[in-house]
Each structure stands twice: as C-alpha cells, then as structure tokens.
Amino acid sequence: MTIISAKVRISGRVQGVWFRQSTREKASELGITGWCRNCPDGSVEALFQGKKEVVQSIIDWCHEGPKMAQVDQVDVEWLDCADGFSVFEIRA
C-alpha cells in the first residue's frame, strides 16, 4: 500500500463554520491521517496522508466542506510522504 501526502489550502468562508472539526470527522471516517489548522489570512490549511484515492476523496469533499462553509478555492500540493501520522488532528 503506497501512502501519499497532499497539502491543501481552502479559501473562502471557512473559519467559524466548523470546517476543521468537520474535516477531522471526515478524515477519521476515511482513515486519513494528518492535520488541519486555521491560517491568519482566513483560510484553512490541511495535510492529508493515506491512499491516493482516499486522499483525493477528502480533497473533493473540501470543495464543499460543511454546510455553513462557502468554499471559493482549494489549492493542492502533492508531496512525497515524509512524516507518518497516527491520527488526524486539529492544530492551533
């Protein structure tokens, strides 16, 4: 099983709408590890690790996000898998 990583930045109305918590729940449901955090510019940044098709699935979900979110843009950077995570966490 090949594990890949994707660093994702989600822009729009994505803070204060449970985006990070919803992302953690979705990642847990899909078996994805990594993290997400709010950024000073109002975006949310995440690092997803898992099988490529599963990581692509959560990236697709990020284009919609939770019900109250208004996603304007999702930027994805595919990375070599360096650090392994055991869980998906919300970072401050």
C-alpha distances in whole Angstrom, upper triangle without the diagonal:
4,6,10,13,16,20,22,26,28,31,34,35,32,34,36,34,32,29,27,28,26,23,22,23,21,18,18,19,15,13,14,15,17,21,24,27,31,32,36,36,35,32,28,26,22,19,16,12,9,7,10,12,12,13,16,17,18,20,21,23,24,26,28,28,30,33,35,33,34,32,33,30,26,25,22,21,17,16,14,13,15,16,14,15,16,18,19,23,26,27,31
4,7,10,13,17,19,23,25,29,32,34,31,32,35,33,31,28,26,27,26,22,22,23,21,17,19,19,16,14,13,14,16,19,22,25,29,29,33,33,33,29,26,23,20,16,14,10,8,6,8,11,12,12,14,16,17,18,20,21,22,25,27,26,29,32,34,32,33,30,31,28,24,22,19,17,14,13,11,9,12,14,12,14,16,17,18,21,24,26,29
4,7,10,14,16,20,22,26,29,30,27,29,31,30,27,24,22,23,23,19,18,20,18,15,16,17,14,12,10,10,12,15,18,22,25,26,30,30,29,26,23,20,16,13,10,7,5,5,7,10,10,9,12,14,15,15,18,19,20,22,24,24,26,29,31,29,30,27,28,25,21,20,16,15,12,11,9,7,10,11,9,11,13,14,15,18,21,22,25
4,7,10,13,17,19,23,26,28,25,26,29,28,26,23,21,22,22,18,18,20,17,14,16,18,14,13,10,11,11,14,16,20,23,23,27,27,27,23,20,17,14,10,8,6,6,6,6,10,10,8,10,13,13,13,16,17,17,20,22,22,24,28,29,27,27,24,25,22,18,16,13,11,8,7,7,5,9,10,10,12,14,15,15,17,20,20,24
4,7,10,13,16,20,23,25,22,23,26,25,23,20,18,20,19,16,16,18,16,13,16,17,14,13,10,9,9,11,13,16,19,19,23,23,23,19,17,13,10,7,6,4,7,9,8,11,11,8,10,13,12,11,15,16,15,18,20,19,22,26,27,24,25,22,22,19,15,14,10,9,6,5,6,5,8,9,9,11,13,14,13,15,17,17,20
4,6,10,13,16,19,21,19,20,23,23,21,18,16,19,18,14,15,18,15,13,16,18,15,15,11,11,9,11,12,14,17,17,20,20,20,16,14,11,8,6,5,7,9,11,9,12,11,7,9,12,10,9,12,14,12,15,17,17,20,23,24,21,21,18,19,15,12,10,6,6,4,6,9,9,11,12,13,13,16,15,13,15,16,16,19
4,7,10,13,17,19,16,18,21,21,19,16,14,17,17,14,15,18,16,14,17,19,17,17,13,12,10,10,10,12,14,13,17,17,17,13,11,7,6,4,7,9,12,14,13,15,14,10,11,14,12,10,13,14,12,14,17,16,19,23,23,20,20,16,17,14,10,8,6,5,6,7,10,11,12,13,14,14,17,16,13,14,14,14,17
4,6,10,13,15,13,15,18,18,17,13,13,16,15,12,14,17,15,13,17,18,17,17,14,14,11,10,9,11,12,12,15,14,14,10,8,6,5,6,8,11,14,16,14,15,14,11,11,13,10,8,11,12,9,11,14,13,16,19,19,16,16,13,13,10,7,6,5,6,9,11,14,14,16,16,17,16,19,17,14,15,14,14,16
4,7,10,12,10,12,16,16,16,12,12,16,15,12,15,18,16,16,19,21,19,20,17,16,14,12,9,10,10,9,12,11,10,7,6,4,6,9,11,15,18,19,18,19,18,14,14,15,13,10,13,13,9,11,13,12,15,18,18,14,14,11,11,8,6,5,7,9,12,14,17,18,19,19,20,19,22,20,16,16,14,14,15
4,7,9,7,10,13,13,13,10,11,14,13,11,14,17,15,15,19,20,19,21,17,18,15,13,10,11,10,10,13,11,9,6,5,6,8,11,13,17,19,21,19,19,18,15,14,15,12,10,11,11,7,8,10,9,12,15,14,10,10,7,8,6,5,7,9,12,15,17,20,21,22,22,22,21,23,21,17,17,15,15,16
4,7,7,9,13,13,14,11,13,16,15,14,17,19,18,19,22,23,23,24,21,21,19,17,13,12,10,10,12,9,7,5,7,9,12,15,17,20,23,24,23,23,22,19,18,18,16,13,14,14,10,10,11,11,13,15,14,10,8,6,6,5,6,8,12,15,18,20,24,24,25,25,26,25,27,24,20,20,17,17,18
4,6,8,11,11,13,11,14,17,16,15,19,20,19,20,24,24,24,26,23,24,22,19,16,14,12,12,13,10,8,7,9,12,15,18,20,23,26,27,25,25,24,21,20,20,17,15,16,15,11,10,11,11,12,13,11,8,6,5,5,7,9,12,15,18,21,24,27,28,29,28,29,27,29,26,22,22,19,19,19
4,6,8,8,11,9,12,15,14,15,18,19,19,20,23,24,24,26,24,24,22,19,16,14,12,12,13,11,8,8,10,13,16,19,21,24,27,28,27,27,25,22,22,21,18,17,17,15,12,12,11,10,11,11,8,6,5,6,8,10,12,15,18,21,24,26,29,29,31,30,30,28,29,26,22,21,18,19,18
4,7,6,8,6,9,11,11,11,14,16,15,17,20,20,21,23,20,20,19,16,12,11,9,10,12,11,7,6,7,10,12,16,17,21,23,25,24,24,22,20,19,19,15,14,15,13,10,11,10,8,9,10,8,5,6,7,9,10,11,14,16,19,22,23,27,26,27,26,26,24,25,22,18,17,14,15,15
4,5,7,7,8,11,12,12,14,16,17,18,20,22,22,24,21,21,19,15,12,10,7,9,10,10,6,7,7,11,13,17,19,22,25,27,27,27,24,22,22,21,18,17,18,16,13,14,14,11,11,12,10,8,10,10,13,14,14,16,19,21,24,25,28,27,28,26,27,24,25,22,18,16,13,13,13
4,6,7,9,10,12,13,15,16,17,19,21,22,23,25,23,23,21,17,14,12,10,12,13,13,10,11,11,14,16,20,21,25,27,29,29,29,26,24,25,23,20,20,21,18,15,17,15,12,11,12,9,9,11,13,15,17,18,20,22,25,27,28,31,30,31,29,29,26,26,23,19,17,14,15,14
4,6,8,9,9,11,13,14,15,17,19,20,21,23,21,22,20,17,14,13,11,14,16,15,12,12,11,15,16,19,20,24,25,28,27,26,24,22,22,21,18,18,18,15,13,14,12,9,7,8,6,6,9,11,14,16,16,19,21,24,26,28,31,30,31,29,28,26,26,22,19,17,14,16,16
4,6,5,6,8,10,11,12,14,15,16,18,20,18,19,18,15,12,11,11,14,16,17,13,13,11,14,14,17,18,21,23,25,25,25,22,20,21,19,16,17,17,14,12,15,13,9,7,9,8,8,12,13,16,17,17,20,21,23,25,26,29,27,28,26,25,22,23,19,15,14,11,14,14
4,6,5,6,9,10,10,12,14,15,16,18,16,16,15,12,9,10,9,12,15,15,12,10,8,11,11,14,15,18,20,22,22,21,19,17,18,16,13,13,14,11,9,11,10,6,6,9,9,7,10,10,14,14,13,16,17,20,21,23,26,24,25,24,23,20,21,17,14,13,10,13,14
4,5,5,6,9,10,10,12,14,15,16,14,14,12,9,6,7,8,11,14,15,12,11,8,9,9,12,13,16,18,21,21,21,18,16,17,16,13,13,15,13,10,14,13,9,9,13,12,11,14,13,16,16,14,16,17,19,20,21,24,22,23,21,20,17,18,14,11,9,7,9,10
4,5,5,6,9,10,11,12,14,15,14,14,13,11,9,10,11,15,18,19,16,14,11,13,12,14,14,17,19,22,22,22,18,17,19,17,14,15,17,14,12,16,14,10,9,12,13,12,16,16,19,19,18,20,20,22,23,24,26,24,25,22,21,18,17,14,10,9,7,11,12
4,5,5,6,9,10,11,12,14,13,14,14,12,10,12,13,17,20,20,17,15,12,13,12,15,14,17,18,20,20,20,16,15,16,14,11,13,14,10,10,13,11,8,6,10,11,11,14,14,17,18,16,18,19,21,22,23,26,24,25,23,22,19,18,15,12,11,10,14,15
4,5,5,6,8,10,10,12,10,11,11,9,8,10,12,15,18,19,16,14,10,11,9,11,10,13,14,17,17,17,13,12,13,12,8,10,12,9,8,11,11,8,8,12,13,12,14,13,17,16,14,16,15,18,18,19,22,20,21,20,18,16,16,13,9,9,9,12,14
4,5,5,6,9,10,10,9,9,9,8,8,10,13,16,20,21,18,16,12,12,10,11,10,13,14,17,18,18,14,13,15,14,10,13,15,12,11,15,15,11,11,15,16,15,18,17,20,19,17,18,18,19,20,20,22,20,21,18,17,13,13,9,6,7,7,11,14
4,5,5,6,9,10,10,11,12,12,12,14,16,20,23,24,21,19,15,16,13,14,13,15,15,17,19,18,14,14,16,14,11,14,15,12,12,16,15,11,11,14,16,15,18,18,21,21,19,21,20,22,22,23,24,22,23,21,19,16,15,11,9,10,11,14,17
4,5,5,6,9,8,11,12,12,12,15,17,20,23,24,21,18,15,15,13,13,11,13,13,15,16,14,11,11,12,10,7,11,11,9,10,13,12,10,10,13,16,15,17,16,20,19,17,19,18,20,20,21,23,20,22,21,19,16,15,12,10,12,13,16,19
4,5,5,6,5,7,9,9,10,14,17,19,23,24,21,18,15,14,11,11,8,9,10,12,13,13,9,9,11,10,7,10,12,10,11,14,15,12,13,17,19,17,20,18,21,20,17,18,16,18,17,18,19,17,19,17,15,12,12,9,7,9,11,14,18
4,5,5,6,8,10,11,13,16,19,22,25,26,24,21,18,17,14,14,11,12,11,14,16,15,11,12,15,13,11,14,16,13,14,18,18,15,15,18,20,20,22,21,24,23,20,22,20,21,20,21,22,19,20,18,15,12,11,8,7,10,12,15,19
4,6,8,11,13,14,15,19,21,24,28,28,26,23,20,19,16,16,13,13,12,14,15,14,10,12,14,11,10,14,15,12,14,17,17,15,15,17,20,20,22,21,24,24,21,22,21,22,22,22,23,21,23,21,18,16,14,12,11,13,15,19,22
4,6,9,12,14,15,19,22,24,28,28,26,23,19,18,15,14,11,11,9,10,12,10,7,9,11,9,8,12,13,11,13,16,16,15,16,19,22,21,23,21,24,22,19,20,18,20,18,19,20,18,20,19,16,14,13,12,11,14,16,19,23
4,7,10,13,15,19,22,24,28,29,27,24,20,19,15,14,10,9,7,9,12,12,8,9,13,11,10,14,15,14,16,19,19,18,19,22,24,23,25,23,26,24,21,22,19,20,18,19,19,16,18,16,13,11,10,9,9,12,15,18,22
4,7,10,12,16,19,21,25,26,24,21,17,15,11,10,6,6,5,8,10,11,7,7,11,10,9,11,14,13,14,17,18,16,18,21,23,21,23,21,24,22,18,18,16,16,15,15,16,13,15,13,11,9,9,8,7,10,13,16,19
4,7,10,14,17,20,23,24,23,20,16,14,10,8,6,5,7,10,12,14,11,10,13,13,11,13,16,15,15,19,20,18,19,23,24,22,24,22,24,22,19,19,16,16,15,14,15,12,13,11,8,6,6,5,4,8,11,13,17
4,7,11,14,16,20,21,20,17,14,11,7,5,5,6,9,13,14,16,13,11,14,15,12,13,17,16,15,18,20,17,19,23,23,21,23,21,23,21,17,17,15,14,14,13,14,11,12,9,8,6,8,6,5,6,9,10,14
4,7,11,13,16,18,17,14,11,8,6,5,7,9,12,16,17,18,15,13,16,16,13,13,17,16,14,17,18,16,17,21,21,19,21,19,21,19,16,16,15,15,15,15,16,14,14,12,11,9,10,8,5,5,6,7,10
4,7,10,13,15,13,11,7,6,4,6,8,12,15,18,18,19,17,14,16,16,12,13,16,14,12,15,16,13,14,18,18,15,17,16,18,16,14,14,14,14,16,16,18,17,17,15,15,12,14,11,8,7,5,6,9
4,6,10,12,10,9,6,5,6,9,12,15,18,22,22,23,20,17,19,19,16,15,18,17,14,16,17,14,15,19,17,15,17,16,17,16,15,15,15,16,18,18,21,19,19,17,18,15,17,15,11,9,6,5,6
4,7,8,7,6,5,6,9,12,15,19,22,25,24,25,23,20,21,21,17,17,19,17,14,16,17,14,15,18,16,14,15,14,16,15,14,15,16,17,20,20,23,22,22,21,21,19,21,18,15,12,9,8,7
4,5,6,5,6,7,10,13,16,20,23,26,25,26,24,21,22,23,19,18,20,19,16,17,19,16,18,20,18,16,16,15,15,14,14,14,16,17,19,20,23,23,22,21,23,21,23,21,17,15,12,10,9
4,5,7,9,10,14,17,20,24,27,30,29,30,28,25,26,26,23,21,24,23,19,20,21,19,20,22,20,17,17,17,17,16,17,17,19,20,23,23,26,26,26,24,26,24,27,24,21,19,15,13,11
4,6,9,11,14,17,21,24,27,30,28,29,28,24,25,25,22,20,22,21,18,18,19,18,20,21,19,16,15,14,14,13,14,14,17,18,22,23,26,26,27,26,27,26,28,26,23,20,17,16,14
4,7,10,13,17,20,23,26,29,27,28,26,23,23,23,20,19,20,19,15,16,17,15,16,18,15,12,12,12,12,12,13,14,17,19,22,23,27,27,27,26,27,25,27,25,21,19,16,15,13
4,7,10,14,16,20,23,25,24,24,23,19,20,20,17,15,17,16,12,13,14,13,14,17,15,11,11,10,10,10,10,11,13,15,19,20,23,23,24,23,24,23,25,22,18,17,14,14,13
4,7,10,13,17,19,22,21,22,20,17,17,17,14,13,15,14,10,12,13,11,13,16,14,11,12,10,12,11,10,11,12,14,17,18,21,21,21,20,21,19,21,18,15,13,11,11,11
4,7,10,14,17,19,18,20,18,15,16,16,13,12,15,14,11,13,15,13,15,18,18,15,15,13,14,12,10,9,10,11,14,14,17,17,18,17,18,16,19,16,13,12,10,10,11
4,6,10,13,16,15,17,15,11,13,14,11,10,13,13,10,13,15,13,15,19,19,16,17,14,16,14,11,10,10,11,12,12,15,14,15,14,14,13,15,13,10,10,9,9,12
4,7,10,13,13,15,13,10,12,14,11,10,14,14,12,15,17,15,18,22,22,19,20,17,19,16,13,12,10,9,10,10,12,11,12,11,11,10,13,12,9,10,11,11,14
4,7,10,10,12,10,6,9,11,8,9,12,12,11,15,17,15,17,21,22,20,21,18,20,17,14,13,10,11,10,10,12,10,12,11,10,9,12,10,8,10,12,13,17
4,7,8,11,9,7,10,12,10,11,15,15,15,18,20,18,20,24,26,23,24,22,23,21,17,16,13,12,10,10,10,8,10,9,8,8,10,10,9,12,14,16,19
4,6,8,7,6,9,11,10,12,14,15,16,19,20,19,21,25,27,25,26,23,25,22,19,18,15,14,12,12,12,9,12,12,10,10,11,11,11,14,17,19,22
4,6,5,6,9,10,11,12,14,16,17,19,21,20,23,26,28,26,27,24,26,23,20,19,16,15,12,13,13,11,14,15,13,13,14,15,14,18,20,22,26
4,5,5,6,9,10,10,12,14,15,17,19,19,22,25,27,25,26,22,24,21,17,16,13,13,10,11,12,11,15,16,15,16,17,17,16,19,21,23,26
4,6,5,6,9,10,10,12,14,16,18,18,21,24,26,24,24,22,23,21,17,17,14,15,13,15,16,15,18,19,18,18,19,18,17,21,22,24,28
4,5,5,7,9,10,11,13,15,16,16,18,21,24,22,23,20,22,20,17,17,14,16,14,15,16,15,18,18,16,15,16,15,14,17,19,22,25
4,5,5,6,9,10,11,13,15,15,17,21,23,20,21,18,20,17,14,14,11,12,10,12,13,12,16,16,14,14,15,14,13,15,17,19,22
4,6,5,6,9,10,11,14,14,17,20,22,20,20,17,18,16,12,12,10,12,10,13,15,15,18,19,18,18,19,18,16,19,20,22,24
4,5,5,6,9,10,12,12,15,17,20,18,19,16,18,16,13,15,13,15,14,16,18,18,21,21,19,18,19,17,15,18,19,22,25
4,5,5,6,9,10,9,12,15,17,15,16,14,16,15,12,13,12,14,14,16,18,17,20,19,18,16,17,15,12,15,15,18,21
4,5,5,7,9,10,13,16,18,15,15,12,14,11,8,9,8,11,11,14,17,17,19,19,19,18,19,17,15,16,17,18,21
4,5,6,8,9,12,15,17,14,14,12,13,12,9,11,11,14,14,17,20,20,23,23,22,21,22,20,17,19,19,22,24
4,5,6,6,9,11,14,12,13,11,13,12,10,13,13,16,17,19,22,21,24,23,22,21,21,19,16,17,17,20,22
4,5,5,8,11,13,10,10,8,10,9,7,10,11,14,15,18,21,20,23,22,22,20,21,19,15,16,15,17,19
4,6,10,12,13,10,9,6,8,7,6,10,11,15,17,20,23,23,25,25,25,24,25,22,19,20,19,21,22
4,7,8,10,7,7,6,9,10,10,13,15,18,20,23,26,26,28,27,27,25,26,23,19,20,19,21,23
4,7,8,6,8,7,11,11,11,14,15,18,20,22,25,25,27,26,25,23,23,20,17,17,16,18,19
4,6,6,9,10,13,15,14,18,19,22,23,26,28,27,29,28,27,24,24,21,17,17,16,18,19
4,6,8,10,14,16,17,20,22,25,27,29,32,31,33,31,30,28,28,24,21,21,19,22,22
4,7,10,13,16,17,20,22,25,27,30,33,32,33,32,31,29,29,25,22,21,19,21,21
4,6,10,12,13,16,18,22,24,26,30,29,31,30,29,27,27,24,20,20,17,19,19
4,6,9,11,15,18,21,24,26,30,30,31,31,31,29,30,27,23,22,20,21,22
4,6,8,11,14,18,20,23,26,27,28,28,28,26,28,25,21,21,19,20,21
4,7,10,14,17,20,23,27,27,29,29,30,28,30,28,24,24,22,22,23
4,7,10,13,16,19,23,24,26,26,27,26,28,26,22,22,21,21,22
4,7,10,13,16,19,20,22,23,23,23,25,23,19,20,18,19,20
4,7,10,13,17,18,20,21,22,22,24,23,20,20,19,19,21
4,6,10,13,15,17,18,19,19,22,21,18,19,19,19,21
4,6,10,12,14,16,17,18,21,21,18,19,19,19,21
4,7,9,12,14,15,16,19,19,18,19,20,20,23
4,6,8,11,13,14,18,18,17,19,20,20,22
4,6,9,11,14,17,18,18,20,22,21,24
4,6,7,10,13,15,15,17,19,19,23
4,7,10,13,15,16,17,19,19,22
4,6,10,12,13,14,16,16,19
4,7,9,11,13,16,16,20
4,6,7,9,13,13,17
4,7,9,13,15,18
4,6,10,12,16
4,7,10,13
4,6,10
4,7
4
